[in-house]
Amino acid sequence: MSYRDLRNFTEMMRALGYPRLISIENFRTPNFPLVAEVLKWLVKRYDPNVDIPTDIDTEQDRVIFIKSVAQFMATKAHIKLNTKKLYMSDGYAVKELVKVTSVLYNAMKTNAVNDEDKDNDGNSMLNFDITSKVSELKQLRQLASVITEKGASLYDHLSKEVHLRELRTTAIARPMEINEIERSLKASIRSVEVEIKKTNTMLENVASDEANLEAKIEKKKSELERNEKRLRTLQSVRPAYMDEYEKLEDDLKKLYEAYMEKYRNLSYLENQLEEFNRTEQDKLEETEVSLKRMQHRLKEEEKRIQMSGIEGVVKEDEFAGLDVADDDSEGSDSEEEIVRQRPPRVEGQVDRTAGGGGKMFGSMTGGDDSDNDDSDDEEIDVDDDDMASESEDEIGQEMKQTKQELDDSDNDF
């Protein structure tokens, strides 16, 4: 990159009519968006109908864009661009951009000259076939690029002329010493002789190395042939244990298939056993709940029967109290006799108090109520025993059936 290239590039872009002002400082650091914009504009200026990808958001898109532009310029304009320098997007990319810009700029200058010639010569026009000049145009482009490069290098060398002039003047003004010149020439001769000896030694070593390599190649070839023969021999000979091995392999395959079948059956049966146990557990829980519900219902029935017996005893006591009240006029002696003649108090009877008198006991039927109560209690107890025995029989039958099913399942296993 040189100052001259940047200046020429900016001037040519301005002359070509690029809408944006390009500064020399824009390429001090990598600036890919600007390089991409310039390439798009140059390609469109060269061929307005060209279709190239314009996405530069990702790294892959940028690479595709640079490759497509370089391919287009190589096929259409016969200009070879360095894609690496273009991708760098710094001052080195300017050298590649100058190649395209110089072609368009020269074409514009040539067109301007032709327009002036047309104005000077009037309306006289020469018709010629441009296809016959394609090779010449290619050579002209190459020469133009070479001239540009040479001019840039010449400009760089001329910029160093101020410093080199002083060194050159000093070297010319210094007197020449024969001894120093002789020493330098001898040193140069010795260095050249050493290099010649090294070259000769390398040539001799090359011959010896070639012989060694040929010997090694022959040795490797013989080893290869020997190994190939051994391989063919081993392939043709069948091992003694091969039949037994194949037989054992077949047996192993059959055993593995049987093992897999039994394993699947065992897994299935274990699953069925778990489901059966879970079902039996649910049945036992339901049986326990039904038994508890039945016991609760029996207790409620027993309480209800006891309450009905107590209410009958209370009614009989009321009727007995009325009889005693009718005979109250006979005196306290009759009361004492009635009290003495009253049957003994039955459990569950209720005492009644009439006015301020003593307690009244008795019933219309005497001891018959207690007998009835006892018979009712016996019937309840019998019913309870029957129901309990029936539930126990049912549970026993279910347990026997469950045990039988478990035994059958064990036999299946």
BAKOL-461970 format. One record per residue (C-alpha): x, y, z. Coordinates in Angstrom, 2 decimals. Layout:
<pt east="X" north="Y" up="Z"/>
...
//
This chain:
<pt east="0.00" north="0.00" up="0.00"/>
<pt east="1.29" north="3.44" up="-0.89"/>
<pt east="0.07" north="6.98" up="-0.70"/>
<pt east="0.14" north="7.21" up="-4.48"/>
<pt east="-2.24" north="4.25" up="-4.89"/>
<pt east="-4.72" north="5.74" up="-2.45"/>
<pt east="-4.57" north="9.12" up="-4.13"/>
<pt east="-4.99" north="7.69" up="-7.62"/>
<pt east="-7.87" north="5.52" up="-6.47"/>
<pt east="-9.77" north="8.38" up="-4.86"/>
<pt east="-9.21" north="10.62" up="-7.90"/>
<pt east="-10.36" north="7.95" up="-10.35"/>
<pt east="-13.48" north="7.17" up="-8.28"/>
<pt east="-14.30" north="10.87" up="-8.15"/>
<pt east="-13.81" north="11.14" up="-11.93"/>
<pt east="-16.02" north="8.09" up="-12.54"/>
<pt east="-18.83" north="9.75" up="-10.60"/>
<pt east="-18.93" north="7.71" up="-7.40"/>
<pt east="-21.63" north="9.38" up="-5.26"/>
<pt east="-19.77" north="9.10" up="-1.96"/>
<pt east="-16.64" north="11.04" up="-1.04"/>
<pt east="-13.78" north="8.62" up="-0.32"/>
<pt east="-11.04" north="9.76" up="1.97"/>
<pt east="-7.52" north="8.40" up="2.14"/>
<pt east="-8.00" north="7.72" up="5.86"/>
<pt east="-10.86" north="5.30" up="5.19"/>
<pt east="-8.42" north="2.48" up="4.47"/>
<pt east="-6.10" north="2.90" up="7.42"/>
<pt east="-8.08" north="0.21" up="9.20"/>
<pt east="-10.14" north="-2.66" up="7.71"/>
<pt east="-13.40" north="-1.29" up="6.31"/>
<pt east="-15.28" north="-4.13" up="4.61"/>
<pt east="-18.64" north="-2.31" up="4.17"/>
<pt east="-16.92" north="0.43" up="2.12"/>
<pt east="-14.99" north="-2.09" up="0.00"/>
<pt east="-18.18" north="-4.07" up="-0.64"/>
<pt east="-20.06" north="-0.91" up="-1.62"/>
<pt east="-17.27" north="0.12" up="-4.01"/>
<pt east="-17.15" north="-3.35" up="-5.59"/>
<pt east="-20.92" north="-3.37" up="-6.09"/>
<pt east="-20.78" north="0.05" up="-7.74"/>
<pt east="-17.87" north="-0.91" up="-10.01"/>
<pt east="-19.53" north="-4.16" up="-11.08"/>
<pt east="-22.81" north="-2.38" up="-11.81"/>
<pt east="-20.88" north="0.29" up="-13.72"/>
<pt east="-19.17" north="-2.39" up="-15.80"/>
<pt east="-22.34" north="-4.44" up="-16.44"/>
<pt east="-25.68" north="-3.02" up="-15.18"/>
<pt east="-27.48" north="-6.33" up="-15.79"/>
<pt east="-25.20" north="-8.45" up="-13.63"/>
<pt east="-26.72" north="-10.40" up="-10.73"/>
<pt east="-24.43" north="-11.03" up="-7.76"/>
<pt east="-25.24" north="-11.68" up="-4.09"/>
<pt east="-25.21" north="-8.53" up="-1.98"/>
<pt east="-25.55" north="-9.94" up="1.55"/>
<pt east="-22.51" north="-9.28" up="3.77"/>
<pt east="-24.01" north="-9.86" up="7.21"/>
<pt east="-22.17" north="-13.08" up="8.02"/>
<pt east="-18.67" north="-14.33" up="7.30"/>
<pt east="-19.97" north="-16.89" up="4.80"/>
<pt east="-21.94" north="-14.23" up="2.96"/>
<pt east="-18.86" north="-12.00" up="2.71"/>
<pt east="-16.75" north="-14.84" up="1.30"/>
<pt east="-19.42" north="-15.66" up="-1.29"/>
<pt east="-19.66" north="-11.98" up="-2.27"/>
<pt east="-15.88" north="-11.62" up="-2.77"/>
<pt east="-15.68" north="-14.86" up="-4.77"/>
<pt east="-18.58" north="-13.90" up="-7.04"/>
<pt east="-17.08" north="-10.45" up="-7.77"/>
<pt east="-13.65" north="-11.94" up="-8.50"/>
<pt east="-15.18" north="-14.58" up="-10.78"/>
<pt east="-17.23" north="-11.97" up="-12.64"/>
<pt east="-14.23" north="-9.70" up="-13.22"/>
<pt east="-12.09" north="-12.63" up="-14.35"/>
<pt east="-14.66" north="-13.90" up="-16.88"/>
<pt east="-16.05" north="-10.59" up="-18.17"/>
<pt east="-13.17" north="-8.11" up="-17.84"/>
<pt east="-10.25" north="-10.58" up="-17.75"/>
<pt east="-8.98" north="-8.95" up="-14.56"/>
<pt east="-7.44" north="-11.21" up="-11.94"/>
<pt east="-8.19" north="-10.07" up="-8.39"/>
<pt east="-6.61" north="-11.27" up="-5.16"/>
<pt east="-9.55" north="-12.34" up="-3.01"/>
<pt east="-7.49" north="-12.44" up="0.20"/>
<pt east="-6.44" north="-8.82" up="-0.16"/>
<pt east="-10.00" north="-7.79" up="-0.98"/>
<pt east="-11.28" north="-9.57" up="2.12"/>
<pt east="-8.67" north="-7.76" up="4.27"/>
<pt east="-10.43" north="-4.47" up="3.31"/>
<pt east="-7.43" north="-2.28" up="4.13"/>
<pt east="-4.78" north="-0.52" up="2.06"/>
<pt east="-3.82" north="-3.76" up="0.30"/>
<pt east="-7.38" north="-4.01" up="-1.05"/>
<pt east="-6.89" north="-0.64" up="-2.76"/>
<pt east="-4.31" north="-2.18" up="-5.11"/>
<pt east="-6.92" north="-4.69" up="-6.26"/>
<pt east="-9.60" north="-2.02" up="-6.58"/>
<pt east="-7.25" north="0.11" up="-8.69"/>
<pt east="-7.14" north="-2.66" up="-11.30"/>
<pt east="-10.88" north="-2.40" up="-11.94"/>
<pt east="-11.05" north="1.35" up="-11.49"/>
<pt east="-8.19" north="2.00" up="-13.93"/>
<pt east="-9.96" north="0.03" up="-16.67"/>
<pt east="-13.15" north="2.04" up="-16.28"/>
<pt east="-11.21" north="5.30" up="-15.96"/>
<pt east="-9.17" north="4.65" up="-19.12"/>
<pt east="-12.32" north="3.71" up="-20.97"/>
<pt east="-13.92" north="6.96" up="-19.87"/>
<pt east="-10.85" north="8.94" up="-21.00"/>
<pt east="-10.82" north="7.15" up="-24.32"/>
<pt east="-14.51" north="7.86" up="-24.74"/>
<pt east="-13.89" north="11.51" up="-23.95"/>
<pt east="-11.10" north="11.67" up="-26.55"/>
<pt east="-13.34" north="10.00" up="-29.09"/>
<pt east="-16.05" north="12.52" up="-28.37"/>
<pt east="-13.59" north="15.34" up="-28.97"/>
<pt east="-12.48" north="13.72" up="-32.22"/>
<pt east="-16.09" north="13.40" up="-33.23"/>
<pt east="-16.64" north="17.08" up="-32.52"/>
<pt east="-13.53" north="17.99" up="-34.50"/>
<pt east="-14.15" north="15.68" up="-37.42"/>
<pt east="-17.88" north="16.31" up="-37.56"/>
<pt east="-20.22" north="13.40" up="-37.90"/>
<pt east="-17.69" north="11.03" up="-39.55"/>
<pt east="-17.72" north="7.70" up="-37.76"/>
<pt east="-15.67" north="4.57" up="-38.32"/>
<pt east="-17.36" north="1.24" up="-37.98"/>
<pt east="-15.10" north="-1.62" up="-36.92"/>
<pt east="-15.50" north="-5.03" up="-35.33"/>
<pt east="-14.33" north="-4.96" up="-31.71"/>
<pt east="-14.11" north="-8.76" up="-31.48"/>
<pt east="-10.91" north="-8.68" up="-33.55"/>
<pt east="-9.31" north="-6.43" up="-30.91"/>
<pt east="-10.14" north="-8.54" up="-27.83"/>
<pt east="-6.63" north="-10.00" up="-27.57"/>
<pt east="-5.12" north="-6.55" up="-27.94"/>
<pt east="-7.40" north="-5.23" up="-25.21"/>
<pt east="-6.28" north="-8.02" up="-22.90"/>
<pt east="-2.63" north="-7.17" up="-23.55"/>
<pt east="-3.35" north="-3.50" up="-23.03"/>
<pt east="-4.96" north="-4.24" up="-19.67"/>
<pt east="-1.98" north="-6.30" up="-18.59"/>
<pt east="0.42" north="-3.59" up="-19.70"/>
<pt east="-1.63" north="-0.96" up="-17.90"/>
<pt east="-1.53" north="-2.96" up="-14.67"/>
<pt east="2.23" north="-3.52" up="-15.06"/>
<pt east="2.80" north="0.18" up="-15.73"/>
<pt east="0.76" north="1.08" up="-12.67"/>
<pt east="2.74" north="-1.28" up="-10.48"/>
<pt east="6.07" north="-0.09" up="-11.88"/>
<pt east="5.07" north="3.52" up="-11.45"/>
<pt east="4.09" north="2.87" up="-7.83"/>
<pt east="7.43" north="1.14" up="-7.11"/>
<pt east="9.29" north="3.96" up="-8.86"/>
<pt east="7.44" north="6.48" up="-6.73"/>
<pt east="8.43" north="4.62" up="-3.60"/>
<pt east="12.08" north="4.51" up="-4.64"/>
<pt east="12.09" north="8.18" up="-5.56"/>
<pt east="10.66" north="9.03" up="-2.16"/>
<pt east="13.81" north="7.46" up="-0.65"/>
<pt east="16.12" north="9.41" up="-2.94"/>
<pt east="16.74" north="12.20" up="-0.41"/>
<pt east="18.23" north="9.80" up="2.12"/>
<pt east="20.00" north="7.67" up="-0.47"/>
<pt east="21.59" north="10.71" up="-2.14"/>
<pt east="23.46" north="11.52" up="1.03"/>
<pt east="24.68" north="7.96" up="1.43"/>
<pt east="25.73" north="7.80" up="-2.20"/>
<pt east="27.63" north="11.08" up="-1.98"/>
<pt east="29.40" north="9.91" up="1.17"/>
<pt east="30.37" north="6.62" up="-0.43"/>
<pt east="31.70" north="8.35" up="-3.58"/>
<pt east="33.65" north="10.94" up="-1.61"/>
<pt east="35.36" north="8.33" up="0.53"/>
<pt east="38.79" north="7.30" up="-0.88"/>
<pt east="39.08" north="3.77" up="-2.11"/>
<pt east="41.50" north="1.46" up="-0.20"/>
<pt east="42.97" north="-1.39" up="-2.23"/>
<pt east="43.56" north="-3.62" up="0.80"/>
<pt east="39.97" north="-3.33" up="1.97"/>
<pt east="38.67" north="-4.09" up="-1.51"/>
<pt east="40.99" north="-7.10" up="-1.72"/>
<pt east="39.82" north="-8.41" up="1.65"/>
<pt east="36.17" north="-8.07" up="0.71"/>
<pt east="36.74" north="-9.82" up="-2.62"/>
<pt east="38.60" north="-12.68" up="-0.93"/>
<pt east="35.81" north="-13.03" up="1.65"/>
<pt east="33.26" north="-13.16" up="-1.16"/>
<pt east="35.33" north="-15.77" up="-3.01"/>
<pt east="35.62" north="-17.91" up="0.10"/>
<pt east="31.88" north="-17.74" up="0.76"/>
<pt east="31.19" north="-18.74" up="-2.83"/>
<pt east="33.63" north="-21.66" up="-2.58"/>
<pt east="31.96" north="-22.83" up="0.63"/>
<pt east="28.58" north="-22.72" up="-1.06"/>
<pt east="29.97" north="-24.69" up="-4.02"/>
<pt east="31.36" north="-27.35" up="-1.69"/>
<pt east="28.03" north="-27.60" up="0.09"/>
<pt east="26.26" north="-27.98" up="-3.22"/>
<pt east="28.67" north="-30.71" up="-4.36"/>
<pt east="28.28" north="-32.52" up="-1.05"/>
<pt east="24.53" north="-32.36" up="-1.36"/>
<pt east="24.74" north="-33.77" up="-4.90"/>
<pt east="26.90" north="-36.65" up="-3.69"/>
<pt east="24.53" north="-37.24" up="-0.80"/>
<pt east="21.63" north="-37.22" up="-3.20"/>
<pt east="23.20" north="-40.09" up="-5.14"/>
<pt east="23.87" north="-42.08" up="-1.98"/>
<pt east="20.40" north="-41.30" up="-0.63"/>
<pt east="18.91" north="-42.45" up="-3.92"/>
<pt east="20.77" north="-45.76" up="-3.67"/>
<pt east="19.65" north="-46.22" up="-0.05"/>
<pt east="16.06" north="-45.47" up="-0.94"/>
<pt east="16.14" north="-47.93" up="-3.83"/>
<pt east="17.51" north="-50.61" up="-1.48"/>
<pt east="14.80" north="-49.89" up="1.07"/>
<pt east="12.14" north="-50.01" up="-1.65"/>
<pt east="13.37" north="-53.41" up="-2.82"/>
<pt east="13.39" north="-54.67" up="0.76"/>
<pt east="9.85" north="-53.47" up="1.37"/>
<pt east="8.70" north="-55.04" up="-1.89"/>
<pt east="10.15" north="-58.40" up="-0.88"/>
<pt east="8.50" north="-58.14" up="2.55"/>
<pt east="5.21" north="-57.27" up="0.91"/>
<pt east="5.38" north="-60.28" up="-1.42"/>
<pt east="6.26" north="-62.56" up="1.50"/>
<pt east="3.37" north="-61.26" up="3.59"/>
<pt east="0.95" north="-61.63" up="0.66"/>
<pt east="2.00" north="-65.26" up="0.20"/>
<pt east="1.54" north="-65.90" up="3.91"/>
<pt east="-1.89" north="-64.29" up="3.80"/>
<pt east="-3.00" north="-66.45" up="0.89"/>
<pt east="-1.73" north="-69.53" up="2.72"/>
<pt east="-3.64" north="-68.66" up="5.88"/>
<pt east="-6.80" north="-67.98" up="3.90"/>
<pt east="-6.60" north="-71.32" up="2.10"/>
<pt east="-5.99" north="-73.38" up="5.28"/>
<pt east="-9.03" north="-73.99" up="7.48"/>
<pt east="-8.27" north="-74.12" up="11.25"/>
<pt east="-8.85" north="-77.41" up="13.06"/>
<pt east="-11.09" north="-75.87" up="15.66"/>
<pt east="-13.28" north="-74.02" up="13.16"/>
<pt east="-15.99" north="-76.74" up="13.01"/>
<pt east="-16.26" north="-76.89" up="16.77"/>
<pt east="-16.33" north="-73.10" up="16.91"/>
<pt east="-19.19" north="-72.88" up="14.42"/>
<pt east="-21.10" north="-75.59" up="16.28"/>
<pt east="-20.65" north="-73.81" up="19.60"/>
<pt east="-21.69" north="-70.57" up="17.98"/>
<pt east="-24.95" north="-72.14" up="16.77"/>
<pt east="-25.58" north="-73.64" up="20.23"/>
<pt east="-24.92" north="-70.30" up="21.82"/>
<pt east="-27.40" north="-68.66" up="19.47"/>
<pt east="-30.10" north="-71.21" up="20.34"/>
<pt east="-29.40" north="-70.88" up="24.08"/>
<pt east="-29.60" north="-67.13" up="23.84"/>
<pt east="-32.94" north="-67.32" up="22.03"/>
<pt east="-34.28" north="-69.73" up="24.70"/>
<pt east="-32.95" north="-67.48" up="27.44"/>
<pt east="-34.63" north="-64.44" up="25.93"/>
<pt east="-37.92" north="-66.32" up="25.59"/>
<pt east="-37.83" north="-67.49" up="29.21"/>
<pt east="-36.83" north="-64.05" up="30.39"/>
<pt east="-39.79" north="-62.49" up="28.59"/>
<pt east="-42.15" north="-65.15" up="29.99"/>
<pt east="-40.77" north="-64.62" up="33.50"/>
<pt east="-41.22" north="-60.87" up="33.23"/>
<pt east="-44.78" north="-61.36" up="31.99"/>
<pt east="-45.64" north="-63.79" up="34.80"/>
<pt east="-44.12" north="-61.51" up="37.43"/>
<pt east="-46.27" north="-58.71" up="36.13"/>
<pt east="-49.36" north="-60.92" up="36.22"/>
<pt east="-48.51" north="-61.98" up="39.78"/>
<pt east="-48.19" north="-58.38" up="40.88"/>
<pt east="-51.55" north="-57.58" up="39.32"/>
<pt east="-53.14" north="-60.63" up="40.98"/>
<pt east="-51.72" north="-59.72" up="44.41"/>
<pt east="-52.91" north="-56.18" up="43.99"/>
<pt east="-56.41" north="-57.40" up="43.06"/>
<pt east="-56.54" north="-59.76" up="46.06"/>
<pt east="-55.39" north="-56.99" up="48.35"/>
<pt east="-58.16" north="-54.76" up="47.05"/>
<pt east="-60.70" north="-57.56" up="47.63"/>
<pt east="-59.49" north="-58.08" up="51.22"/>
<pt east="-59.75" north="-54.38" up="51.91"/>
<pt east="-63.28" north="-54.31" up="50.50"/>
<pt east="-64.20" north="-57.35" up="52.66"/>
<pt east="-62.85" north="-55.67" up="55.80"/>
<pt east="-64.77" north="-52.51" up="55.00"/>
<pt east="-68.00" north="-54.48" up="54.45"/>
<pt east="-67.49" north="-56.37" up="57.75"/>
<pt east="-66.94" north="-53.14" up="59.65"/>
<pt east="-70.03" north="-51.67" up="58.03"/>
<pt east="-72.05" north="-54.78" up="58.99"/>
<pt east="-70.82" north="-54.66" up="62.60"/>
<pt east="-71.74" north="-51.02" up="62.83"/>
<pt east="-75.21" north="-51.74" up="61.45"/>
<pt east="-75.72" north="-54.59" up="63.97"/>
<pt east="-74.70" north="-52.34" up="66.87"/>
<pt east="-77.15" north="-49.69" up="65.73"/>
<pt east="-79.90" north="-52.31" up="65.49"/>
<pt east="-79.10" north="-53.57" up="68.99"/>
<pt east="-79.24" north="-50.05" up="70.42"/>
<pt east="-82.56" north="-49.45" up="68.68"/>
<pt east="-84.05" north="-52.69" up="70.11"/>
<pt east="-82.85" north="-51.79" up="73.64"/>
<pt east="-84.40" north="-48.32" up="73.36"/>
<pt east="-87.72" north="-49.82" up="72.22"/>
<pt east="-87.69" north="-52.21" up="75.28"/>
<pt east="-87.07" north="-49.31" up="77.67"/>
<pt east="-89.98" north="-47.33" up="76.21"/>
<pt east="-92.36" north="-50.38" up="76.78"/>
<pt east="-91.30" north="-50.67" up="80.43"/>
<pt east="-91.95" north="-46.94" up="80.98"/>
<pt east="-95.49" north="-47.24" up="79.61"/>
<pt east="-96.30" north="-50.19" up="81.90"/>
<pt east="-95.04" north="-48.22" up="84.93"/>
<pt east="-97.44" north="-45.41" up="84.08"/>
<pt east="-100.40" north="-47.78" up="84.02"/>
<pt east="-99.37" north="-49.25" up="87.42"/>
<pt east="-99.17" north="-45.75" up="88.92"/>
<pt east="-102.76" north="-45.06" up="87.94"/>
<pt east="-103.99" north="-48.21" up="89.82"/>
<pt east="-102.14" north="-47.18" up="92.95"/>
<pt east="-103.67" north="-43.70" up="92.84"/>
<pt east="-107.21" north="-45.17" up="92.81"/>
<pt east="-106.53" north="-47.19" up="95.95"/>
<pt east="-104.82" north="-44.33" up="97.84"/>
<pt east="-107.84" north="-43.79" up="100.06"/>
<pt east="-107.41" north="-47.17" up="101.68"/>
<pt east="-104.48" north="-45.89" up="103.73"/>
<pt east="-100.78" north="-46.23" up="104.13"/>
<pt east="-101.04" north="-49.88" up="105.14"/>
<pt east="-102.38" north="-50.84" up="101.74"/>
<pt east="-99.51" north="-48.85" up="100.15"/>
<pt east="-96.97" north="-50.78" up="102.16"/>
<pt east="-98.60" north="-54.04" up="101.14"/>
<pt east="-98.55" north="-52.99" up="97.49"/>
<pt east="-94.93" north="-52.06" up="97.82"/>
<pt east="-94.16" north="-55.41" up="99.40"/>
<pt east="-96.13" north="-57.29" up="96.77"/>
<pt east="-94.48" north="-55.40" up="93.80"/>
<pt east="-92.22" north="-57.68" up="91.81"/>
<pt east="-88.50" north="-57.03" up="91.92"/>
<pt east="-87.13" north="-54.15" up="89.80"/>
<pt east="-86.03" north="-55.18" up="86.31"/>
<pt east="-82.88" north="-53.71" up="84.82"/>
<pt east="-83.74" north="-50.96" up="82.37"/>
<pt east="-87.03" north="-49.84" up="84.17"/>
<pt east="-87.62" north="-46.15" up="85.02"/>
<pt east="-88.67" north="-44.90" up="88.48"/>
<pt east="-91.61" north="-42.48" up="88.64"/>
<pt east="-92.40" north="-40.01" up="91.53"/>
<pt east="-96.06" north="-38.96" up="92.01"/>
<pt east="-96.38" north="-35.63" up="93.85"/>
<pt east="-94.52" north="-35.78" up="97.15"/>
<pt east="-95.08" north="-39.54" up="97.68"/>
<pt east="-92.60" north="-42.36" up="97.44"/>
<pt east="-91.22" north="-44.11" up="94.34"/>
<pt east="-93.60" north="-46.27" up="92.32"/>
<pt east="-92.49" north="-49.55" up="90.72"/>
<pt east="-94.38" north="-52.16" up="88.76"/>
<pt east="-95.82" north="-53.06" up="85.39"/>
<pt east="-99.00" north="-54.43" up="83.89"/>
<pt east="-97.46" north="-57.76" up="82.92"/>
<pt east="-95.16" north="-58.48" up="85.83"/>
<pt east="-92.10" north="-60.48" up="84.81"/>
<pt east="-93.15" north="-61.16" up="81.20"/>
<pt east="-91.28" north="-58.10" up="79.82"/>
<pt east="-87.95" north="-59.31" up="81.09"/>
<pt east="-88.56" north="-62.64" up="79.42"/>
<pt east="-89.39" north="-60.93" up="76.16"/>
<pt east="-86.28" north="-58.75" up="76.43"/>
<pt east="-84.14" north="-61.77" up="77.10"/>
<pt east="-85.62" north="-63.58" up="74.09"/>
<pt east="-85.00" north="-60.52" up="71.90"/>
<pt east="-81.43" north="-60.31" up="73.10"/>
<pt east="-80.94" north="-63.99" up="72.39"/>
<pt east="-82.35" north="-63.55" up="68.88"/>
<pt east="-79.99" north="-60.60" up="68.26"/>
<pt east="-77.06" north="-62.60" up="69.55"/>
<pt east="-78.03" north="-65.54" up="67.34"/>
<pt east="-78.31" north="-63.26" up="64.31"/>
<pt east="-74.94" north="-61.74" up="65.09"/>
<pt east="-73.37" north="-65.17" up="65.46"/>
<pt east="-74.95" north="-66.37" up="62.20"/>
<pt east="-73.79" north="-63.30" up="60.26"/>
<pt east="-70.31" north="-63.46" up="61.76"/>
<pt east="-70.06" north="-67.17" up="60.93"/>
<pt east="-71.27" north="-66.51" up="57.38"/>
<pt east="-68.71" north="-63.70" up="56.90"/>
<pt east="-65.96" north="-65.90" up="58.33"/>
<pt east="-66.99" north="-68.72" up="55.96"/>
<pt east="-66.89" north="-66.34" up="53.03"/>
<pt east="-63.47" north="-64.99" up="54.02"/>
<pt east="-62.19" north="-68.54" up="54.50"/>
<pt east="-63.44" north="-69.56" up="51.06"/>
<pt east="-61.86" north="-66.50" up="49.47"/>
<pt east="-58.53" north="-67.16" up="51.24"/>
<pt east="-58.60" north="-70.82" up="50.09"/>
<pt east="-59.33" north="-69.72" up="46.53"/>
<pt east="-56.52" north="-67.14" up="46.67"/>
<pt east="-54.10" north="-69.72" up="48.03"/>
<pt east="-55.10" north="-72.19" up="45.32"/>
<pt east="-54.54" north="-69.55" up="42.60"/>
<pt east="-51.13" north="-68.65" up="44.06"/>
<pt east="-50.19" north="-72.34" up="44.10"/>
<pt east="-51.28" north="-72.67" up="40.48"/>
<pt east="-49.23" north="-69.61" up="39.51"/>
<pt east="-46.19" north="-71.06" up="41.34"/>
<pt east="-46.62" north="-74.30" up="39.43"/>
<pt east="-46.73" north="-72.30" up="36.22"/>
<pt east="-43.40" north="-70.71" up="37.10"/>
//
